[in-house]
Amino acid sequence: MSATPTSLDDGRPGPSAPATGARSTLARLLRRDLTAYPATGRRLAYLTIVVVTTVVLYYMLYIQYAVATSIITHFGMTYRYFVWVSVIGNAVGAFASLAAGLADRWGRANMVVYGLLAASLLVYFGLPNVDGKATYLVLFALVSFVEGVVLVATPALIRDFSPQLGRATAMGAWTMGPVVGSLVVTVVTSSTLDTSSWQDELRYSALSGFVVFVFALFALRELSPALRDQIMVTLRDRALVEARAKGIDPALARRGEWRQMLRLDVTGSAVAISIYLLLYFAAVGNFVVFFATTYGYSEQRANAVANWYWAPNAIALVVVGLLSDRIRVRKPFMIIGALGSIIATAVFATRATHPATDYYTFAWLFVAIGVFSGIAYAPWMASFTETVEKHNPAATATGLAVWGWTIRVVVAVSAAFIPVLVTSVTPLVDHGTEVAVAQKQAAPALAIVSAHPQTFAELGSYAPGKVPPDVAARAQQEVGAADLATVQKAQPQLDLLKKYGTTVQKAAHDGPGQWRTWWWICVGGQVLFLPFVFLMTGRWSPKRAREDAELHQQAVDRELATLAAERA
């Protein structure tokens, strides 16, 4: 059977009918179904477009966290307000993921292509030009809505174009989207923030979105419902899948899809991976704040140390995906990866309370966490789609919608919970910088006040301008006119220190311990992930997996032989 797509991809009608040709061009940009499974070259091209689209979308989404302190300062936000920007955005994204379950009905490719365009427009023209924090919140929620849709549509396309014995590699590549998106964020910002504003950083990300949109607009396609609603174990199943597709009614295949997905192995696995990724969510949203408030890192340095997490994680995702497909098992990798990340994260939790912990200690811990997380996550993504397929391959987007909704809800809840647990962050972000500046500017005055505590305590007991003459005279005699003038000149800084100094000092003292508690919660999430691995589909033994593949191929050969005999 020919691998060349028919219908919309065959070029009809010809150039002799320009009006109809124009309509066909428009139809090609809106109707993207392939009626035959694409050849390897084209299939890999589609997969590449989906992965690159995911990278730039997450680049646009995550860039705000890399310049968080600049955005907070620009809009006069409190840290708590900025957190709620993220919470509301993720809540909107969660329900957008549920809505994207309709991708099984409406198609995935258009959601990806035009979602990328919408996000690029919002990030380039909207967010950098807003005049207030409320408008910023609304526009970021719209960007998050797009992300919630694409979070479901892109892995659904990856599943469609990757047979099961290649799924972990493809899903590892897709998972590089958020990870490489994060890496691009930290690489670009750590290289350009010294010469660029936060608005420039947002526009850089949007420009990459426009470029990829042009490629995706004309090149991205998807399988027809009849093709994608089947299980494809290897590329050798292609002829059988295409033959079956001629007799499949997609509407019948989709009956009861939501009910079929609300099962423990699907919903439980979605919750398990979401809590496993608590540290990842904290890395995206809070590493800059954590290192700025606890270790005094600049935005640039904080993003630089995060590179040590993202780069190894991205490499591990693809390498482990290839290995998982080669030996045909998923679960052992999930267990090994989870155990490794538990140990590395636990060590990180113990070191994060020590002010003497240096940059490269964190760097090597992030390498370990990134690698082990990749070992667990790429096989998990493959196994999850295979678990969904076990119930109903026609409900892939529905199953991924359940996962997308769950993961966004966990992100929103964790983002809202961090300021409640790590109470030190709010005063440090809101007033830490101005207190430090005031402390430096008022240092001479503070020394004078410390030398004459009783005198200045007495002066402070009177309202400004109401100090009795005899008290003022005695103060001038004890302190000296010049030193009194120095203290008077520094009065605004001293007032600020009086108002916020104690709170900020206490927050700086309490902060490391509070963050340590959160890092241990992240360890707990990784531990709770382990038992749910046993619920998912797939073999533990490579030998048994090979036997399953051989039995499957024999069944495919028999069915193809039967079809050939019927046609003869």
Solvent accessible surface area in square Angstrom, and as a share of the most:
residue,aa,sasa,rsa
1,M,128,0.57
2,S,74,0.48
3,A,27,0.21
4,T,92,0.53
5,P,2,0.01
6,T,76,0.44
7,S,54,0.35
8,L,47,0.23
9,D,29,0.15
10,D,57,0.30
11,G,61,0.59
12,R,167,0.61
13,P,50,0.32
14,G,36,0.35
15,P,137,0.86
16,S,111,0.71
17,A,34,0.27
18,P,105,0.66
19,A,67,0.52
20,T,46,0.27
21,G,23,0.22
22,A,64,0.49
23,R,152,0.55
24,S,34,0.22
25,T,77,0.44
26,L,108,0.54
27,A,28,0.22
28,R,89,0.33
29,L,33,0.16
30,L,91,0.45
31,R,156,0.57
32,R,4,0.02
33,D,54,0.28
34,L,0,0.00
35,T,69,0.40
36,A,10,0.07
37,Y,3,0.01
38,P,2,0.01
39,A,42,0.33
40,T,70,0.41
41,G,55,0.53
42,R,86,0.32
43,R,23,0.08
44,L,91,0.45
45,A,49,0.38
46,Y,11,0.04
47,L,18,0.09
48,T,79,0.46
49,I,25,0.13
50,V,0,0.00
51,V,23,0.13
52,V,60,0.35
53,T,1,0.00
54,T,1,0.00
55,V,22,0.12
56,V,11,0.06
57,L,2,0.01
58,Y,3,0.01
59,Y,11,0.04
60,M,4,0.02
61,L,10,0.05
62,Y,17,0.06
63,I,1,0.01
64,Q,2,0.01
65,Y,18,0.07
66,A,4,0.03
67,V,0,0.00
68,A,0,0.00
69,T,40,0.23
70,S,36,0.23
71,I,0,0.00
72,I,9,0.04
73,T,111,0.65
74,H,99,0.44
75,F,30,0.12
76,G,56,0.54
77,M,9,0.04
78,T,66,0.39
79,Y,3,0.01
80,R,102,0.37
81,Y,54,0.21
82,F,6,0.02
83,V,10,0.06
84,W,115,0.40
85,V,1,0.01
86,S,9,0.06
87,V,12,0.07
88,I,64,0.32
89,G,1,0.00
90,N,11,0.06
91,A,38,0.29
92,V,48,0.28
93,G,0,0.00
94,A,0,0.00
95,F,126,0.53
96,A,0,0.00
97,S,0,0.00
98,L,56,0.28
99,A,49,0.38
100,A,1,0.01
101,G,3,0.03
102,L,56,0.28
103,A,0,0.00
104,D,3,0.02
105,R,126,0.46
106,W,172,0.60
107,G,7,0.06
108,R,1,0.01
109,A,0,0.00
110,N,40,0.20
111,M,35,0.15
112,V,0,0.00
113,V,0,0.00
114,Y,73,0.28
115,G,12,0.12
116,L,0,0.00
117,L,51,0.25
118,A,38,0.29
119,A,0,0.00
120,S,0,0.00
121,L,80,0.40
122,L,35,0.18
123,V,0,0.00
124,Y,57,0.22
125,F,122,0.51
126,G,14,0.14
127,L,4,0.02
128,P,10,0.06
129,N,90,0.46
130,V,19,0.11
131,D,137,0.71
132,G,24,0.23
133,K,73,0.31
134,A,66,0.51
135,T,59,0.34
136,Y,0,0.00
137,L,31,0.15
138,V,84,0.48
139,L,31,0.15
140,F,4,0.02
141,A,13,0.10
142,L,85,0.42
143,V,2,0.01
144,S,4,0.03
145,F,93,0.39
146,V,17,0.09
147,E,2,0.01
148,G,0,0.00
149,V,22,0.13
150,V,1,0.01
151,L,6,0.03
152,V,0,0.00
153,A,0,0.00
154,T,0,0.00
155,P,0,0.00
156,A,0,0.00
157,L,0,0.00
158,I,1,0.00
159,R,7,0.03
160,D,7,0.04
161,F,0,0.00
162,S,3,0.02
163,P,8,0.05
164,Q,34,0.15
165,L,54,0.27
166,G,22,0.21
167,R,3,0.01
168,A,0,0.00
169,T,34,0.20
170,A,11,0.08
171,M,0,0.00
172,G,0,0.00
173,A,27,0.21
174,W,2,0.01
175,T,3,0.01
176,M,47,0.21
177,G,0,0.00
178,P,14,0.09
179,V,5,0.03
180,V,28,0.16
181,G,0,0.00
182,S,4,0.03
183,L,37,0.18
184,V,42,0.24
185,V,5,0.03
186,T,6,0.04
187,V,68,0.39
188,V,36,0.21
189,T,0,0.00
190,S,21,0.14
191,S,75,0.49
192,T,37,0.21
193,L,30,0.15
194,D,103,0.54
195,T,120,0.70
196,S,17,0.11
197,S,50,0.32
198,W,15,0.05
199,Q,35,0.16
200,D,46,0.24
201,E,0,0.00
202,L,0,0.00
203,R,63,0.23
204,Y,84,0.32
205,S,0,0.00
206,A,0,0.00
207,L,89,0.44
208,S,31,0.20
209,G,0,0.00
210,F,49,0.20
211,V,90,0.52
212,V,17,0.10
213,F,25,0.10
214,V,80,0.46
215,F,135,0.56
216,A,0,0.00
217,L,25,0.13
218,F,112,0.46
219,A,43,0.33
220,L,0,0.00
221,R,4,0.01
222,E,6,0.03
223,L,3,0.02
224,S,15,0.10
225,P,33,0.21
226,A,17,0.13
227,L,5,0.02
228,R,5,0.02
229,D,12,0.06
230,Q,15,0.07
231,I,60,0.30
232,M,16,0.07
233,V,21,0.12
234,T,17,0.10
235,L,76,0.38
236,R,151,0.55
237,D,4,0.02
238,R,55,0.20
239,A,42,0.33
240,L,1,0.01
241,V,3,0.02
242,E,7,0.03
243,A,15,0.12
244,R,94,0.34
245,A,15,0.12
246,K,152,0.64
247,G,73,0.70
248,I,52,0.27
249,D,69,0.36
250,P,35,0.22
251,A,59,0.46
252,L,94,0.47
253,A,32,0.25
254,R,40,0.15
255,R,169,0.62
256,G,25,0.24
257,E,8,0.04
258,W,92,0.32
259,R,176,0.64
260,Q,40,0.18
261,M,0,0.00
262,L,117,0.58
263,R,113,0.41
264,L,115,0.57
265,D,18,0.09
266,V,0,0.00
267,T,38,0.22
268,G,6,0.06
269,S,0,0.00
270,A,0,0.00
271,V,67,0.39
272,A,0,0.00
273,I,0,0.00
274,S,0,0.00
275,I,34,0.17
276,Y,4,0.02
277,L,18,0.09
278,L,16,0.08
279,L,3,0.02
280,Y,25,0.10
281,F,22,0.09
282,A,2,0.02
283,A,6,0.05
284,V,23,0.13
285,G,17,0.17
286,N,15,0.08
287,F,2,0.01
288,V,12,0.07
289,V,2,0.01
290,F,0,0.00
291,F,0,0.00
292,A,29,0.23
293,T,30,0.17
294,T,33,0.19
295,Y,38,0.14
296,G,65,0.63
297,Y,26,0.10
298,S,67,0.43
299,E,26,0.12
300,Q,54,0.24
301,R,111,0.41
302,A,0,0.00
303,N,3,0.02
304,A,27,0.21
305,V,0,0.00
306,A,4,0.03
307,N,31,0.16
308,W,79,0.28
309,Y,4,0.02
310,W,4,0.01
311,A,35,0.27
312,P,21,0.13
313,N,7,0.04
314,A,5,0.04
315,I,115,0.58
316,A,8,0.06
317,L,1,0.00
318,V,43,0.25
319,V,85,0.49
320,V,13,0.07
321,G,0,0.00
322,L,101,0.50
323,L,84,0.42
324,S,0,0.00
325,D,17,0.09
326,R,199,0.73
327,I,58,0.30
328,R,79,0.29
329,V,2,0.01
330,R,11,0.04
331,K,11,0.05
332,P,35,0.22
333,F,21,0.09
334,M,0,0.00
335,I,33,0.17
336,I,97,0.49
337,G,0,0.00
338,A,0,0.00
339,L,85,0.42
340,G,9,0.09
341,S,0,0.00
342,I,25,0.13
343,I,117,0.59
344,A,8,0.06
345,T,0,0.00
346,A,21,0.16
347,V,64,0.37
348,F,0,0.00
349,A,0,0.00
350,T,61,0.35
351,R,88,0.32
352,A,0,0.00
353,T,27,0.16
354,H,80,0.36
355,P,116,0.73
356,A,92,0.71
357,T,8,0.05
358,D,82,0.43
359,Y,26,0.10
360,Y,129,0.49
361,T,50,0.29
362,F,0,0.00
363,A,0,0.00
364,W,159,0.56
365,L,23,0.11
366,F,1,0.00
367,V,32,0.18
368,A,32,0.25
369,I,0,0.00
370,G,0,0.00
371,V,50,0.29
372,F,64,0.27
373,S,11,0.07
374,G,0,0.00
375,I,27,0.14
376,A,0,0.00
377,Y,21,0.08
378,A,0,0.00
379,P,0,0.00
380,W,1,0.00
381,M,0,0.00
382,A,0,0.00
383,S,0,0.00
384,F,0,0.00
385,T,1,0.01
386,E,20,0.09
387,T,0,0.00
388,V,1,0.00
389,E,2,0.01
390,K,112,0.48
391,H,46,0.20
392,N,14,0.07
393,P,28,0.18
394,A,1,0.01
395,A,0,0.00
396,T,1,0.00
397,A,0,0.00
398,T,0,0.00
399,G,0,0.00
400,L,1,0.00
401,A,0,0.00
402,V,10,0.06
403,W,1,0.00
404,G,0,0.00
405,W,84,0.30
406,T,11,0.07
407,I,7,0.03
408,R,16,0.06
409,V,44,0.25
410,V,25,0.14
411,V,16,0.09
412,A,8,0.06
413,V,93,0.53
414,S,9,0.06
415,A,17,0.13
416,A,25,0.20
417,F,87,0.36
418,I,5,0.02
419,P,1,0.01
420,V,90,0.52
421,L,46,0.23
422,V,0,0.00
423,T,70,0.41
424,S,3,0.02
425,V,0,0.00
426,T,26,0.15
427,P,23,0.15
428,L,22,0.11
429,V,28,0.16
430,D,38,0.20
431,H,46,0.21
432,G,15,0.15
433,T,103,0.60
434,E,67,0.30
435,V,13,0.07
436,A,61,0.47
437,V,72,0.41
438,A,4,0.03
439,Q,95,0.42
440,K,166,0.70
441,Q,106,0.47
442,A,0,0.00
443,A,51,0.40
444,P,80,0.50
445,A,1,0.00
446,L,49,0.25
447,A,65,0.50
448,I,23,0.12
449,V,41,0.24
450,S,84,0.54
451,A,69,0.54
452,H,54,0.24
453,P,82,0.52
454,Q,156,0.69
455,T,18,0.11
456,F,27,0.11
457,A,69,0.54
458,E,61,0.27
459,L,33,0.17
460,G,60,0.58
461,S,85,0.55
462,Y,80,0.31
463,A,58,0.45
464,P,133,0.84
465,G,81,0.78
466,K,145,0.61
467,V,46,0.27
468,P,40,0.25
469,P,116,0.73
470,D,93,0.48
471,V,12,0.07
472,A,43,0.33
473,A,62,0.48
474,R,99,0.36
475,A,3,0.02
476,Q,96,0.43
477,Q,157,0.70
478,E,88,0.40
479,V,13,0.08
480,G,26,0.25
481,A,59,0.46
482,A,79,0.61
483,D,54,0.28
484,L,39,0.19
485,A,60,0.47
486,T,51,0.30
487,V,10,0.06
488,Q,126,0.56
489,K,171,0.73
490,A,10,0.08
491,Q,65,0.29
492,P,88,0.55
493,Q,48,0.21
494,L,24,0.12
495,D,73,0.38
496,L,45,0.23
497,L,21,0.11
498,K,174,0.74
499,K,141,0.60
500,Y,50,0.19
501,G,15,0.14
502,T,104,0.60
503,T,73,0.42
504,V,15,0.09
505,Q,134,0.60
506,K,131,0.56
507,A,6,0.05
508,A,54,0.42
509,H,152,0.68
510,D,38,0.20
511,G,2,0.02
512,P,28,0.18
513,G,27,0.26
514,Q,40,0.18
515,W,2,0.01
516,R,104,0.38
517,T,60,0.35
518,W,7,0.03
519,W,0,0.00
520,W,109,0.38
521,I,64,0.32
522,C,0,0.00
523,V,11,0.06
524,G,29,0.28
525,G,4,0.04
526,Q,3,0.02
527,V,68,0.39
528,L,104,0.51
529,F,1,0.01
530,L,33,0.16
531,P,75,0.47
532,F,54,0.23
533,V,1,0.00
534,F,126,0.53
535,L,71,0.35
536,M,5,0.02
537,T,34,0.20
538,G,38,0.37
539,R,89,0.32
540,W,102,0.36
541,S,40,0.26
542,P,48,0.30
543,K,128,0.54
544,R,111,0.40
545,A,9,0.07
546,R,114,0.42
547,E,66,0.30
548,D,55,0.28
549,A,15,0.12
550,E,102,0.46
551,L,113,0.56
552,H,52,0.23
553,Q,28,0.13
554,Q,92,0.41
555,A,43,0.34
556,V,4,0.03
557,D,73,0.38
558,R,150,0.55
559,E,61,0.27
560,L,52,0.26
561,A,63,0.49
562,T,72,0.42
563,L,46,0.23
564,A,60,0.46
565,A,70,0.54
566,E,124,0.56
567,R,160,0.59
568,A,121,0.93
